[in-house]
Every structure is written in C-alpha cells, then in structure tokens.
Amino acid sequence: MSQSRQINLSKSGVPVIAIVALAIIFAVGLFVVGFDQGHIFSIAFGEQAFEDQFIHELTHDMRHAAGFPCH
C-alpha cells in the first residue's frame, strides 16, 4: 500500500511590493489634496494653472476637513 504525503506551504503576511505601492499612492494623494496649488496642471497649462487651481477648488472642503489650512 502506498502512502502519500501532502505538503502545505502557507505564506502569511503582506507582500512588500503592496506596501510600497500603497505608500506611493498615499504620498501622491497627500500631495494632491494637501499641497497642490496648480503644480500638477502646470505641466499642461503653464502659468495659468497656478491662477485657476482646479484641484485646490475641487478638494477645498476636504482640505479643511483634513486640517490643511489653505487661505
């Protein structure tokens, strides 16, 4: 009679690449919501983006709720 053995490998924990990806997403999101004053759109729109501040106006209430002073 033959006997078979089953080997179970379980890897617990969070992959490092997932932690790095989430840290990058968090840092970019923090910059966009908290500190952007036209910097992102200035790549496409030039100096006009610093006057329009589209992202600032879009996230204005969220900035105050998160504790970022903006004016």
Residue frames relative to the residue before (quaternion, step in Angstrom):
aa qw qx qy qz dx dy dz
M 1.0000 0.0000 0.0000 0.0000 0.00 0.00 0.00
S 0.2931 -0.7676 0.5449 0.1672 3.56 -0.87 0.94
Q 0.2357 -0.7485 0.6052 0.1340 3.49 -1.15 0.70
S 0.1451 -0.7753 0.6080 0.0908 3.54 -1.01 0.78
R 0.2104 -0.7607 0.6028 0.1170 3.49 -1.10 0.77
Q 0.2447 -0.7509 0.5977 0.1380 3.51 -1.05 0.81
I 0.1753 -0.7764 0.6000 0.0800 3.52 -0.89 1.01
N 0.1150 -0.7903 0.6010 0.0320 3.55 -0.71 1.10
L 0.0820 -0.7682 0.6342 0.0305 3.52 -0.82 1.05
S 0.0004 0.7890 -0.6143 0.0101 3.53 -0.74 0.98
K 0.1645 -0.7724 0.6097 0.0687 3.50 -0.89 0.99
S 0.1011 -0.8060 0.5821 0.0353 3.53 -0.42 1.17
G 0.5983 0.5525 -0.4295 0.3902 3.51 -1.18 0.56
V 0.5075 -0.6307 0.5037 0.3017 3.50 -1.34 0.23
P 0.4839 -0.6667 0.4723 0.3135 3.60 -0.87 0.86
V 0.5719 -0.6160 0.4271 0.3332 3.55 -1.05 0.81
I 0.6297 0.5465 -0.3440 0.4319 3.61 0.98 -0.77
A 0.6304 0.5234 -0.3345 0.4657 3.59 1.08 -0.65
I 0.6457 0.5095 -0.3193 0.4708 3.58 1.00 -0.77
V 0.6533 0.5060 -0.3097 0.4705 3.58 0.97 -0.86
A 0.6553 0.5131 -0.3141 0.4568 3.60 0.92 -0.88
L 0.6748 0.4817 -0.2982 0.4730 3.59 0.91 -0.84
A 0.6250 0.5286 -0.3411 0.4621 3.60 1.05 -0.68
I 0.6496 0.5023 -0.3157 0.4754 3.59 1.00 -0.77
I 0.6458 0.5094 -0.3163 0.4726 3.58 0.95 -0.87
F 0.6453 0.5180 -0.3169 0.4635 3.59 0.98 -0.83
A 0.6737 0.5024 -0.3025 0.4496 3.59 0.88 -0.93
V 0.6570 0.4901 -0.3100 0.4817 3.59 0.95 -0.83
G 0.6584 0.5083 -0.3070 0.4625 3.59 0.94 -0.84
L 0.6352 0.5211 -0.3235 0.4693 3.58 1.02 -0.79
F 0.6495 0.5042 -0.3207 0.4702 3.59 0.97 -0.79
V 0.6717 0.5084 -0.3073 0.4426 3.58 0.86 -0.97
V 0.7367 0.4170 -0.2447 0.4728 3.58 0.79 -0.97
G 0.8007 0.3854 -0.1778 0.4228 3.56 0.82 -0.94
F 0.8445 0.2431 -0.0756 0.4711 3.55 0.90 -0.83
D 0.5384 0.6491 -0.4141 0.3425 3.60 1.15 -0.35
Q 0.0222 -0.7868 0.6163 -0.0254 3.55 -0.82 1.05
G 0.7795 -0.2516 0.1390 0.5566 3.57 1.09 0.72
H 0.4361 0.7380 -0.4355 0.2749 3.57 1.26 -0.09
I 0.6766 0.5075 -0.3133 0.4318 3.59 0.87 -0.88
F 0.7403 0.3951 -0.2371 0.4896 3.60 0.82 -0.91
S 0.5104 0.6466 -0.4349 0.3636 3.62 1.19 -0.18
I 0.5308 0.6133 -0.4098 0.4174 3.58 1.21 -0.36
A 0.7660 0.3439 -0.1834 0.5113 3.58 0.95 -0.85
F 0.8008 0.3343 -0.1479 0.4745 3.61 0.90 -0.90
G 0.4458 -0.7155 0.4424 0.3060 3.59 1.24 -0.09
E 0.8401 -0.1957 0.1529 0.4822 3.55 -1.17 -0.67
Q 0.5587 0.6187 -0.3853 0.3956 3.60 1.15 -0.53
A 0.6018 0.5825 -0.3565 0.4140 3.60 1.08 -0.65
F 0.6404 0.5234 -0.3335 0.4524 3.61 1.07 -0.64
E 0.6588 0.4744 -0.3101 0.4948 3.58 1.17 -0.44
D 0.7012 0.4762 -0.2710 0.4562 3.60 0.96 -0.86
Q 0.0322 -0.8512 0.5202 0.0622 3.60 0.99 -0.86
F 0.0184 -0.8538 0.5201 -0.0155 3.58 0.74 1.07
I 0.6998 0.4560 -0.2892 0.4677 3.60 0.80 -0.94
H 0.6044 0.5525 -0.3558 0.4504 3.59 1.02 -0.71
E 0.6936 0.4623 -0.2805 0.4759 3.57 0.86 -0.92
L 0.6394 0.5311 -0.3265 0.4501 3.59 1.04 -0.73
T 0.7876 0.2986 -0.1506 0.5175 3.59 0.95 -0.83
H 0.2607 0.8268 -0.4748 0.1513 3.59 1.24 0.25
D 0.7170 0.4334 -0.2671 0.4761 3.61 0.73 -0.98
M 0.6258 0.5307 -0.3369 0.4619 3.57 1.07 -0.72
R 0.6091 0.5516 -0.3532 0.4471 3.60 1.04 -0.69
H 0.6823 0.4726 -0.2936 0.4743 3.58 0.88 -0.90
A 0.6434 0.5207 -0.3257 0.4570 3.60 0.98 -0.78
A 0.6963 0.4520 -0.2662 0.4900 3.59 1.11 -0.67
G 0.5715 -0.6364 0.3580 0.3744 3.58 1.28 -0.06
F 0.4875 0.6383 -0.4530 0.3869 3.60 1.19 0.35
P 0.2724 -0.7368 0.5862 0.1983 3.60 -0.70 0.96
C 0.0534 -0.8290 0.5561 0.0252 3.58 -0.88 0.79
H 0.7950 0.0654 -0.0984 0.5949 3.60 1.21 0.05
